[in-house]
Amino acid sequence: MKKSLWSFAAVLVLLLVAVLWSVLSGSLQVSLLELLKGLFTGTNENVAIIRDLRLPRVIVALFCGAALAVSGVLLQSVMRSPLADAGVIGISSGAGFVSLTMVTIFPALFFWMPLFAFLGGAIACLLVFTLSWKSGLQPLRLVLVGIAVNATFTGLGQSFNYRGSYAVTMVNMATTSIFNLKTWEDVRIIVLYGALGLVLALLISPWCNVLVLQDKTARNLGMHVSRVRIAVSAVAVLLAATATAIGGLIAFVGLLVPHIARQLIGSDHKVLIPFSALAGALLILVADTLGRTVLAPVEIPASIIMTVIGGPFLIFLLRKGEVNHGD
């Protein structure tokens, strides 16, 4: 318990520091005092620019990181594998492809992108479950099928880049993992859907603690395993789809964060889910801030930074042989 409290305190302090660092760093430089004063008075032009351009970016990055991390926790409980992640097994790419397709055909429905993304993520999740199921869930087979599904949807999504239409260009700008074009409208959407998904994840956390057990044991405890697995998967898809629709395709967050979180605070999902949300928000915010400041004015997408970090981490997990959830 003491270790968990210290871990929560540490991640909260680091998150606060990261938010201040991200808001105050960039081509426009203001002090913290000037920022606070300008936000309340509205008389500082530099603060007004930061408020309209930098603050939405920070909030979107925070919610994307939290949503992807918690989505990973939920998927790992459903599939009983620490290798499950929305980006790795194709849920994010499926969400991105379907939302891209629908908004290209119906540009006026841009506000409904998270719902289209949810539909795409659900289709990808269903494909992974269906194609990998053979007398039960085999974690390694599930990951391999997921990688194949991810490659398929990624290829279909990339095919849009060669059509050259204005609508496709705008959608690509909206779904890129560089957050520099985010507005308060994007904030409103991701806060609405993301907060809903995070609250639902907290409510179903007791179910996740039972799902990590064998199906027979869960049934003996009175749980309808299939229905609960579908419900938890739906929340995971909602979170991943929302993050993808607003923040773009970012892999490995749901793989990296839950693994580290379990080492720090244990496997109780009532604690693991909120901690992972905070740690995921911290990770993506730091990745995005580094991406826009290290080689400024050139920006490195957060997805590239996460791929560089997450790829070796996936290899590490595979070599370590962690094919059973919680090992």
N, C-alpha and C positions, 0 to 999 in steps of 0.2 A: 504493500500500500504506500509506504513512504517513497519507494522508487517511482511509483506511478505519479504521485503528487509532484515530485521533483521534475519528472519528465514533462508533465503538463505545464508546470511553471516555466520551464526552460523554453518549450516550444512557443508559449504565449509571448514571452519576452522577445524571443528571436523574431516572431511574426510582427510584433509592434515595431521593432527596429527595422525590419525589412520594408514595412509599409512606409515608414518615414524616409528611409533611404531611397525607395523607389519614387516617392512623391517629390522629393527635394532634388533628385539628381536628373540631369539632362541639360539641354542647351540653354534653358531658362533657369537661372539660379536665384533662389530666394531663401531667406532664413526661415526657421520654424516660426519665429515670432511674426515675421511679415506674412507668412502663409496664413496663420490663424487670424491675424487682424484683417487681412484681405478677404478671407472667406466670410467674415461677419459684416464687414463694411462695404465690400464690393467696389472699392475705390482704386485698387491696385490692378493695373492692366495685366501684368505678368501673372499674378495670382488668378485672374479671370481665365487666362489661357490655360494655366495648369488645371484649373477646375474643370474646364470643358474638354481638355484633351488628355491630360495625364490621369486624373482621378478615375474616369470611366475605365481606362486601361487597367489600372490597379485593381479595381473592384472585379472586373471580368476575369482577370488572372487569378484572383483569390477564389472566386466561386468555381472556376474551371478546375483548379487544382483540388479543391475540396470534393467536388462532384466525382472526379475521376478516381481519386483515392478511395472514397467510400464505395464507389461502384466496384472497384477491385476487391475490397473486403467482402462485399455481398456475393460476388461471383465465386470467390474462393470458398466461401461457405457452402454455396449451392453445389459446386463441382468437386468439393473436397480436395482441392489442389492449390498449392501456393503459386502455381504457374499461370493461373487464370487471370487475364487482364483484358479489358474491353478493347484495347488497341491491338493486343497480340492475337486474340481469337476472332477478330473481324467485326465486332459489334460497332466500333467507331467508324470503320471504313464503310460498313453497310449503312449506318446512319448518314454519313456524309454523302454517299452515292444517291440514296433515295431523296434526301432533302435537296440535293443539287438538281436532280432530275425534275422534281415537282416544281421547284421555284423557277427553273428554266422554262418549263411549259406554262406555268401560271405565275408570272412575276408579281402580280398584285397580292399574292398570298405569302409574301415574304415574312410577315409576322408569325405565320404558322410553321415556320421552319422547324422549331423544336418538336412539333407533333409529327411532321414528316420524318424527321430524324429518328424519332421513337419508333415509327413504323419500320424504317430500314434496319434499326438496331434489333428490333424484335425478330425480323425475318432472318437476319444473320445469326442471332442466338438460337432460333429454332433449327436452322440448318446445322449448326455445330452440334446441338444435342442429338438431332436425328441421325446424322452421319457418323457420330462417334459412339452412339449407344450400341453396345453388344454385350448382353448379359450383365448390365451394370455400367457404371462410369469408370473408364480407364483414364486416369489423368494424363498420361503421356499421349495416348491416342487422341484425346480431346484437344490437347495443345496442337498436335500435328494437323488435325482436321481444321482447327481454328486458324492456323497459319495459312492453310490452303484457301479457306474462305476469305481471309483477310486479303490475300494476294489477288483473288478474283475481283472483289469489290474495289480494291485499290486500282487495278487495271481498268475496270469499267469507269471509275471516276476520272482517271487521268485521260480517258478518251475524249472527255468534254473539252480539254484544253486545245484540241485541234479543230474545233468547230468555229472558233473565232467570233461568235455572236456577242453582242453587247451585254445581253442578259447573263451569259455564262461568265463573262469577265467580271461583272458586278458580284455574282455569287461567289466566284473564286476569291475576290477581294474580301468578301464578308466571312468566308470560312477559313481563311489562312490563319496559321498559328502565330503570325505577327499581330500583336494586339493594337497597333498604332492607329487603326481606323475605327476604333470602338467609340460609341456614343452613349449618351444617357438612355437612349431607347434600347440599346443592347443590354445595358445594366438592368433596366426594368424587366426585360424578358428573362435574363438568366437568374435574377434574384427571385422572380416569381416561380419559375419551374425548378430552379436549383434548390431553393428553400423548401419547396414542397417535397422534393425527393429526399433531402437530408432529414426532414422531420419524419417522413415515413420510414427511413432507414433506422432512425433511433427507436421508433415504435416497434419495429419488427426485430430488433436486436436479440430478444430472447429466443426467437425462432432460429436465428443463425447459430446460437449456441447448441441447439439440438441437432440442426442439420449436419454439423460436422461429425456427428456420430454415424454409425452404420444405419442403414435404412431400417433394418429389423429392430434395432434398439430404439430408434425414433418412434416407430409404430407402437412399440410396447409402452412408450411414454404417452400415448394417446394422440400423436401428431399424424395428420393426413399428409404424408410426405410429398406426394405429387402436387397437391394444391399449394402447399407452402413453398415448394421449390419454384413453382410458376410465379407466385406472388413476389417472392424475393428477387427472382430474375427480372420481373417487370420493373421493380424499383431500380435495380442496377442498370437496366437498359435506359430508363428515364433519365438517370443521372448522367450516364455516358453520352446519350443522345443530345441532351441539353448542352453539355460541355462542347461536343463536336459541332453542333449547329452554330454556336456563338463564338467559340474559341478556336475551332479548327481541329485537325487530326493530330493528337498528341498521344504517343504510346508510352508504355512502361511506367506511368505514374501509379496505376493500380497494382503494379507488380512490385515496385520498389518500396513504396511507402508502407503498405501493410506488413511486409516482411520485417522492416526495421522497427515498426511499431510493436509487433509481437515480441521482439527482443527486449524492448524497453518496458512494456506495461502488461504483457501477457496476452492471452487469447480470449478473454471475456469480451464479447462483442458490445456489451453495454458501455465499456470503457474504450474498446478498440475503435469503434466507429467515430466518436467525437474526436479522439486523438488523431486518427488518420485524416479526418477532415482538416484539422488545424495544420498537420504536417504536410498534407498535400497542397494546401493553400500556400504555405511557406515555400515549398519546393518550386512550384510554378512561378510564383512572384519573383523569387531569386533568379530563376532561369531566364525569365523575360527581362528583368532589369539588367542582368549581365549581358544578355543578347543585344540590348539597345545602347549600352554604355561602353563596353569594352572596345569595340571598333567603330564608335560613332564617327560620322553620321551613318555608316553602314550598320544594318541591323541583322542579327542572327536569329532566326525563328526559334522560339522555345522548343518546338518539336525536334529540331536538329540537336539541340543541347541534350534533350531527354533521350534521344536515340543513341547519342554517344555514350551517355551514362548507362542507359537501360540495356543495351545490347550485351555488353560484357556481363552485366548482372544476371541476365537470363541464362547465359552460358554457365555462370557460376552456380546457379541453382540446379541446372541440369546435371552438371558434373558432380555436384554434392549429393545428387540422388534423392532430392526432396520431392518424392512423388506422392506422399501422403500428407494431407493438410494437417498443419500443426506440428509436424516433426521438426 
